[in-house]
Amino acid sequence: MTSAVLPGAPFRPGPRCDHAAAWQTLTRLWDAQGRDLDMRAAFAADPQRASRYTWEAAGLRVDVSKQRWNADIQAALTDLARECALEAHRDALFDGQAINTTEGRAVLHMALRHPQRWPGRANAEGLDEVVAVRERMLAFADQVRAEGSPYTDIVNIGIGGSDLGPQMVVRALAPHTDARRRYHFVSNVDAADLQAVLDQVRPESTLFIVASKTFTTQETLANARLAKAWFLREGGSDIARHFVGVTTNLKAAADFGVTTTFGFWDWVGGRYSLWSSIGLPIAIAIGSAAFRDFLAGAHAMDEHFRTAPLATSLPVQMALLDLWNRDFVGCPTRAIAPYSQALQRLPAYLQQLEMESNGKSVDFDGQPIAVETSPVIWGEPGTNGQHAFFQMIHQGTDVVPVEFILIREPDHPHRDAHDKLLANGLAQAQALLQGKPTDEARQEQAPTASRELDPDCLARHRTFSGNRPSTLIALDRLTPARLGALIALYEHRVFVMGSLWGLNSFDQWGVELGKALCSQLLGRISAVREGQADAAAGLDASTAGQLAWFF
Ligand code: F6P
């Protein structure tokens, strides 16, 4: 199940955003309107602003009215997308052209969530197998869940895209999960991660899933070997029943000793792979029917993205705002604040999705990109973040657009607590918008003010500039379908951002150098241990010094 796209029309990107005429328009608009745009005045002047900038697709409701833009800016941004030939790029994506040019691959994770065989013209190897592999994987998942199944613990061993997506979704859908089993995710080569899980499980009731697209990843193979050795040491014998592999590299999995494997294909990027067999832990957790709902939610977002005009497309308009915030408003980071404990791993998942996809400095032709690309993505669930870093978001010198994710119906019976949660999220967005002028702060009695302090000075400490941007993504309920749609929304938005910046969102060469140097260092560490005097020869003095200290 390896390579690749059979030859089709070679993909040619459109013009880069900073080369487009609309970029000049946006630069002028930034000076004339954007820089001093006061959202409070914009709301006062336009009673329709909230409804004008609240859109729905695939069951998600997104309010971008608290962003520093207006109709002129939105129109110019949409022109920019048009001029950059975004529609042609989107069509090439769905068409299965090799838009991942540096790896010569198509990008077709959408085929994994299509209910039938991918209907488009795409001609990538493996497309005919998608439905059959999915059915086999789902049947296996249901067997693991069946009455009388020996498994009480599912241990997923994988890292990056082979960990973050499944882990995030299994946690998010806990109320939909079969509570008779525990789900563990081991990723770090720090063996403490694995050991903490092994301390809780027994060989006869544990299913290990070795998840690796390439089946060459150091961390995953190291942990899988340790797990296998533990399994045998603790009296386990039936490796075939207790270890399964999920990979595009079936041969390497077989060499490792797993006989049950679920494949996928190289046109599925690691960070886009949770829809494939990599989603096995999700399917075991929620069952095949709910997994199909999860795929269906994502598919609904695919259809929206594929067919909606640019001006009403949720992923497109959100990506245009991202570009506006990054390159004109000048925001180096974006915070993700899910007001949902279930979505606690969403910020980590989005870090990989966005930063591994769009953290690039050269365009498709290898030319330096002249504008800023991926912001730093970070965050924590609300309300916890409020008591940690929201101080900086309200009063710091950087403007941080915040993405609030709020869910109307809780999956627990504590309605009062949920009201508090929602009120907190809404209040933070409100506070970022309205701020608090110094005059108002001066009139308030500060609870802990020193008598000696000049009241004007204190008032300045208690001033909030306001006019700080945020987006609110609202879900009626955190169901498999809604979560699927939410993830697909982010995926397409990342694609659109990358397309406008003119970069390839689907490679990740930036992770290679560290990997190569790590294996060289492991060789040097062995040399040190063998007492070779020249083990550090040629290293920079800092690394050589560390080698001497650690080993
Ligand atoms: O090192 C980065 C990366 O290649 C990610 O893109 C990927 O999700 C992760 O490593 C794990 O890779 P694999 O699934 O091949 O083990």
Residues whose N, C-alpha, C, O or C-beta is under 5 A from the ligand:
A	BS01	F6P	I159 G160 G161 S162 A211 S212 K213 T214 F215 T217 T220 G270 R271 Q508 V511
